[in-house]
């Protein structure tokens, strides 16, 4: 299957939950939630809702935490925290 990454931002958490559920129902074996900065807590909430409420056959296969260096419009270098949560169907 093609793109299975959900980029988490400023929309309501349930939008990202629905995006994950849609990808799983379309046949994806893995779905990746990715967020930066203040959206990290929303990505974690969405992953937990998918695993514990909507699809009990899904587990967090991998969680990566790191920092990205970005250049702003005015040329400054800023570092943003980033999280990548890989959800997969249980074997």
ZAZATOR-451380 format. One record per atom (N, C-alpha, C): residue number from 0; residue in three letters; atom name; x, y, z. Coordinates in pm, 1 decimal. Layout:
N
pos, code, site, X, Y, Z
NUM, ALA, CA, X, Y, Z
...
END
This chain:
91
pos, code, site, X, Y, Z
0, UNK, N, 84.0, -117.2, 0.0
0, UNK, CA, 0.0, 0.0, 0.0
0, UNK, C, 88.7, 123.8, 0.0
1, UNK, N, 38.2, 233.6, -48.1
1, UNK, CA, 114.8, 356.6, -64.4
1, UNK, C, 147.8, 424.2, 66.3
2, UNK, N, 112.2, 549.6, 77.2
2, UNK, CA, 147.8, 630.5, 193.2
2, UNK, C, 64.3, 590.0, 314.1
3, UNK, N, 131.1, 549.2, 419.1
3, UNK, CA, 61.9, 505.7, 540.6
3, UNK, C, 102.9, 590.0, 660.4
4, UNK, N, 144.2, 713.3, 635.1
4, UNK, CA, 188.2, 804.0, 740.6
4, UNK, C, 82.1, 909.1, 766.8
5, UNK, N, 50.7, 928.7, 895.9
5, UNK, CA, -43.8, 1031.6, 938.0
5, UNK, C, 37.7, 1139.9, 1008.0
6, UNK, N, 37.3, 1260.0, 951.3
6, UNK, CA, 109.2, 1372.6, 1010.6
6, UNK, C, 15.5, 1444.4, 1106.7
7, UNK, N, 52.6, 1449.2, 1233.3
7, UNK, CA, -32.1, 1506.6, 1337.8
7, UNK, C, 3.2, 1653.9, 1354.3
8, UNK, N, -101.9, 1737.4, 1358.3
8, UNK, CA, -82.1, 1881.4, 1371.1
8, UNK, C, -183.7, 1943.6, 1464.5
9, UNK, N, -254.8, 2044.6, 1415.8
9, UNK, CA, -342.3, 2123.8, 1502.4
9, UNK, C, -489.5, 2084.7, 1496.3
10, UNK, N, -525.1, 1986.0, 1416.7
10, UNK, CA, -665.4, 1943.9, 1408.3
10, UNK, C, -704.3, 1865.4, 1533.4
11, UNK, N, -834.9, 1841.1, 1553.2
11, UNK, CA, -877.2, 1761.8, 1669.8
11, UNK, C, -820.4, 1619.4, 1665.3
12, UNK, N, -797.3, 1563.2, 1781.7
12, UNK, CA, -736.6, 1430.2, 1793.3
12, UNK, C, -815.1, 1324.4, 1717.1
13, UNK, N, -947.5, 1332.0, 1721.3
13, UNK, CA, -1029.7, 1229.7, 1656.2
13, UNK, C, -1009.8, 1228.2, 1504.5
14, UNK, N, -969.1, 1338.0, 1444.3
14, UNK, CA, -938.9, 1337.4, 1300.5
14, UNK, C, -823.4, 1242.3, 1270.4
15, UNK, N, -723.6, 1241.1, 1356.6
15, UNK, CA, -607.4, 1155.3, 1336.3
15, UNK, C, -640.1, 1009.7, 1369.1
16, UNK, N, -726.7, 988.6, 1468.4
16, UNK, CA, -773.5, 853.1, 1499.3
16, UNK, C, -847.1, 796.9, 1378.6
17, UNK, N, -937.3, 875.6, 1321.3
17, UNK, CA, -1013.9, 831.9, 1204.9
17, UNK, C, -922.8, 803.9, 1085.8
18, UNK, N, -820.1, 884.6, 1067.4
18, UNK, CA, -725.0, 860.9, 958.2
18, UNK, C, -653.9, 726.7, 976.8
19, UNK, N, -613.6, 695.2, 1099.4
19, UNK, CA, -548.9, 566.3, 1127.7
19, UNK, C, -644.5, 450.7, 1103.3
20, UNK, N, -766.5, 463.2, 1153.9
20, UNK, CA, -865.6, 357.2, 1136.0
20, UNK, C, -893.8, 333.9, 988.2
21, UNK, N, -903.0, 441.3, 911.2
21, UNK, CA, -927.9, 429.0, 767.9
21, UNK, C, -815.2, 352.9, 699.7
22, UNK, N, -691.1, 385.4, 732.3
22, UNK, CA, -577.6, 315.5, 672.2
22, UNK, C, -577.8, 167.5, 708.7
23, UNK, N, -607.6, 135.2, 834.1
23, UNK, CA, -613.7, -5.7, 874.1
23, UNK, C, -726.5, -78.3, 801.8
24, UNK, N, -841.9, -15.5, 789.0
24, UNK, CA, -955.1, -80.4, 722.1
24, UNK, C, -932.7, -94.3, 571.5
25, UNK, N, -844.6, -12.2, 515.2
25, UNK, CA, -809.0, -26.0, 373.6
25, UNK, C, -703.3, -133.6, 351.8
26, UNK, N, -657.4, -196.1, 459.7
26, UNK, CA, -565.8, -308.6, 446.8
26, UNK, C, -422.7, -284.8, 489.9
27, UNK, N, -391.7, -170.6, 544.9
27, UNK, CA, -254.5, -143.8, 589.0
27, UNK, C, -220.3, -232.3, 708.6
28, UNK, N, -101.4, -290.1, 706.6
28, UNK, CA, -55.2, -369.7, 820.1
28, UNK, C, 8.7, -280.7, 925.9
29, UNK, N, 64.6, -167.3, 881.0
29, UNK, CA, 127.7, -71.2, 971.6
29, UNK, C, 83.9, 70.0, 934.7
30, UNK, N, 67.2, 152.1, 1037.9
30, UNK, CA, 36.8, 293.9, 1019.7
30, UNK, C, 134.8, 372.1, 1106.7
31, UNK, N, 190.5, 479.3, 1051.1
31, UNK, CA, 289.1, 560.1, 1122.1
31, UNK, C, 227.7, 695.3, 1157.1
32, UNK, N, 229.9, 729.5, 1285.6
32, UNK, CA, 188.7, 861.9, 1333.4
32, UNK, C, 314.8, 943.2, 1356.1
33, UNK, N, 318.1, 1064.6, 1301.3
33, UNK, CA, 438.1, 1148.0, 1314.1
33, UNK, C, 396.1, 1287.8, 1357.4
34, UNK, N, 465.0, 1340.6, 1460.6
34, UNK, CA, 430.7, 1473.9, 1512.9
34, UNK, C, 556.0, 1545.4, 1559.4
35, UNK, N, 546.0, 1680.3, 1558.2
35, UNK, CA, 655.0, 1765.0, 1606.8
35, UNK, C, 600.4, 1862.2, 1710.0
36, UNK, N, 686.7, 1900.0, 1805.2
36, UNK, CA, 654.5, 2006.2, 1900.5
36, UNK, C, 532.4, 1978.5, 1985.3
37, UNK, N, 441.9, 2077.7, 1988.0
37, UNK, CA, 324.2, 2068.2, 2074.4
37, UNK, C, 225.5, 1960.4, 2031.2
38, UNK, N, 237.5, 1909.3, 1910.6
38, UNK, CA, 145.3, 1806.8, 1861.7
38, UNK, C, 182.7, 1667.0, 1910.1
39, UNK, N, 294.8, 1653.0, 1980.8
39, UNK, CA, 338.8, 1520.8, 2025.9
39, UNK, C, 235.4, 1457.1, 2118.0
40, UNK, N, 180.2, 1534.1, 2212.9
40, UNK, CA, 81.4, 1476.0, 2304.3
40, UNK, C, -43.1, 1431.7, 2228.5
41, UNK, N, -78.2, 1500.6, 2122.2
41, UNK, CA, -194.5, 1463.3, 2042.0
41, UNK, C, -169.0, 1331.6, 1967.4
42, UNK, N, -46.6, 1311.2, 1920.1
42, UNK, CA, -10.7, 1187.2, 1851.9
42, UNK, C, -16.3, 1069.1, 1948.2
43, UNK, N, 31.8, 1089.4, 2069.6
43, UNK, CA, 27.1, 983.1, 2170.8
43, UNK, C, -118.3, 951.2, 2205.8
44, UNK, N, -201.1, 1054.1, 2225.2
44, UNK, CA, -343.0, 1032.6, 2254.4
44, UNK, C, -411.4, 956.4, 2141.5
45, UNK, N, -383.4, 993.7, 2017.2
45, UNK, CA, -444.8, 926.6, 1902.6
45, UNK, C, -403.2, 779.8, 1897.1
46, UNK, N, -275.3, 752.0, 1920.3
46, UNK, CA, -227.2, 613.8, 1918.1
46, UNK, C, -294.5, 531.1, 2027.4
47, UNK, N, -305.8, 586.7, 2147.3
47, UNK, CA, -369.0, 513.4, 2257.4
47, UNK, C, -517.4, 490.7, 2231.2
48, UNK, N, -585.4, 587.6, 2173.4
48, UNK, CA, -726.7, 569.4, 2140.0
48, UNK, C, -744.7, 458.8, 2036.9
49, UNK, N, -659.1, 456.3, 1935.6
49, UNK, CA, -668.2, 350.6, 1834.4
49, UNK, C, -645.9, 214.5, 1898.7
50, UNK, N, -542.3, 202.6, 1982.6
50, UNK, CA, -506.6, 72.6, 2040.7
50, UNK, C, -605.7, 25.0, 2146.2
51, UNK, N, -652.8, 114.8, 2231.8
51, UNK, CA, -731.5, 72.7, 2347.9
51, UNK, C, -881.8, 82.1, 2329.1
52, UNK, N, -928.4, 164.0, 2237.2
52, UNK, CA, -1071.3, 187.4, 2223.2
52, UNK, C, -1131.0, 133.2, 2095.6
53, UNK, N, -1062.0, 155.6, 1983.6
53, UNK, CA, -1123.6, 128.0, 1854.8
53, UNK, C, -1076.3, -1.5, 1790.7
54, UNK, N, -949.2, -34.7, 1803.0
54, UNK, CA, -895.8, -157.0, 1742.6
54, UNK, C, -804.8, -224.7, 1844.6
55, UNK, N, -859.1, -318.1, 1918.6
55, UNK, CA, -779.6, -383.2, 2022.8
55, UNK, C, -674.4, -477.3, 1964.0
56, UNK, N, -681.2, -505.3, 1834.1
56, UNK, CA, -583.1, -590.9, 1769.3
56, UNK, C, -463.8, -514.7, 1714.5
57, UNK, N, -442.9, -393.6, 1762.6
57, UNK, CA, -332.2, -309.7, 1715.5
57, UNK, C, -239.3, -281.5, 1833.1
58, UNK, N, -108.8, -282.5, 1806.2
58, UNK, CA, -10.8, -253.6, 1910.4
58, UNK, C, 90.6, -151.4, 1859.4
59, UNK, N, 159.0, -86.6, 1951.9
59, UNK, CA, 266.1, 6.4, 1916.3
59, UNK, C, 392.0, -76.2, 1891.1
60, UNK, N, 428.3, -89.8, 1765.9
60, UNK, CA, 542.7, -172.1, 1728.7
60, UNK, C, 674.4, -101.2, 1760.2
61, UNK, N, 675.6, 30.8, 1736.8
61, UNK, CA, 799.9, 105.3, 1753.4
61, UNK, C, 767.2, 250.7, 1784.6
62, UNK, N, 843.1, 310.4, 1875.6
62, UNK, CA, 828.8, 452.4, 1908.0
62, UNK, C, 967.8, 515.2, 1901.6
63, UNK, N, 981.9, 613.3, 1813.9
63, UNK, CA, 1108.9, 684.8, 1800.3
63, UNK, C, 1089.9, 828.6, 1846.2
64, UNK, N, 1183.4, 877.2, 1925.9
64, UNK, CA, 1181.4, 1015.4, 1972.7
64, UNK, C, 1313.5, 1078.6, 1931.8
65, UNK, N, 1305.2, 1201.8, 1883.2
65, UNK, CA, 1428.1, 1267.4, 1841.2
65, UNK, C, 1410.3, 1417.0, 1826.2
66, UNK, N, 1506.7, 1477.7, 1759.3
66, UNK, CA, 1507.0, 1621.6, 1736.4
66, UNK, C, 1536.7, 1648.0, 1589.9
67, UNK, N, 1461.2, 1742.3, 1531.6
67, UNK, CA, 1485.8, 1785.1, 1394.2
67, UNK, C, 1535.6, 1928.6, 1395.1
68, UNK, N, 1630.8, 1957.6, 1309.0
68, UNK, CA, 1679.1, 2095.1, 1293.7
68, UNK, C, 1608.8, 2155.9, 1173.4
69, UNK, N, 1542.8, 2268.9, 1196.3
69, UNK, CA, 1468.9, 2336.9, 1091.0
69, UNK, C, 1520.6, 2479.0, 1076.0
70, UNK, N, 1510.3, 2531.2, 955.5
70, UNK, CA, 1546.8, 2670.0, 930.2
70, UNK, C, 1418.8, 2750.3, 912.2
71, UNK, N, 1404.0, 2857.0, 989.5
71, UNK, CA, 1284.8, 2941.1, 980.1
71, UNK, C, 1294.3, 3031.7, 857.3
72, UNK, N, 1185.6, 3103.4, 829.5
72, UNK, CA, 1181.9, 3193.4, 714.2
72, UNK, C, 1287.5, 3303.6, 723.0
73, UNK, N, 1319.1, 3343.9, 845.7
73, UNK, CA, 1418.9, 3450.6, 861.0
73, UNK, C, 1561.5, 3396.5, 877.1
74, UNK, N, 1581.4, 3266.9, 850.7
74, UNK, CA, 1715.1, 3209.5, 848.5
74, UNK, C, 1766.5, 3153.0, 978.9
75, UNK, N, 1687.5, 3160.1, 1086.5
75, UNK, CA, 1732.7, 3105.7, 1215.4
75, UNK, C, 1721.8, 2953.4, 1214.4
76, UNK, N, 1810.7, 2889.8, 1287.4
76, UNK, CA, 1808.2, 2745.2, 1302.9
76, UNK, C, 1738.4, 2711.6, 1434.3
77, UNK, N, 1631.7, 2631.8, 1427.8
77, UNK, CA, 1559.5, 2592.1, 1548.4
77, UNK, C, 1554.7, 2439.8, 1554.6
78, UNK, N, 1546.6, 2388.2, 1676.1
78, UNK, CA, 1535.6, 2244.4, 1696.7
78, UNK, C, 1397.7, 2213.8, 1750.9
79, UNK, N, 1331.9, 2114.8, 1691.0
79, UNK, CA, 1198.4, 2073.7, 1732.8
79, UNK, C, 1202.7, 1926.5, 1772.1
80, UNK, N, 1135.1, 1894.1, 1881.1
80, UNK, CA, 1121.5, 1754.4, 1919.9
80, UNK, C, 1027.2, 1686.0, 1822.0
81, UNK, N, 1053.1, 1559.8, 1795.6
81, UNK, CA, 970.5, 1484.6, 1701.5
81, UNK, C, 946.6, 1344.7, 1757.3
82, UNK, N, 827.5, 1290.3, 1731.4
82, UNK, CA, 795.7, 1153.2, 1770.8
82, UNK, C, 737.0, 1081.2, 1650.2
83, UNK, N, 775.0, 955.6, 1634.8
83, UNK, CA, 721.4, 870.3, 1529.9
83, UNK, C, 672.4, 742.4, 1597.0
84, UNK, N, 541.7, 717.2, 1586.6
84, UNK, CA, 480.8, 599.7, 1648.9
84, UNK, C, 434.1, 507.2, 1537.8
85, UNK, N, 486.3, 385.0, 1535.2
85, UNK, CA, 446.1, 286.8, 1435.6
85, UNK, C, 346.9, 190.5, 1499.3
86, UNK, N, 223.8, 192.0, 1448.8
86, UNK, CA, 119.5, 101.2, 1495.6
86, UNK, C, 109.5, -14.7, 1398.1
87, UNK, N, 94.6, -137.2, 1449.5
87, UNK, CA, 81.1, -252.3, 1360.7
87, UNK, C, -22.3, -348.7, 1416.7
88, UNK, N, -77.9, -426.3, 1325.7
88, UNK, CA, -173.2, -529.8, 1367.0
88, UNK, C, -98.3, -638.2, 1443.6
89, UNK, N, -161.7, -690.0, 1548.1
89, UNK, CA, -98.6, -797.7, 1624.9
89, UNK, C, -95.2, -923.6, 1540.3
90, UNK, N, 14.8, -997.0, 1552.2
90, UNK, CA, 32.8, -1119.4, 1473.1
90, UNK, C, -55.3, -1231.3, 1521.8
END
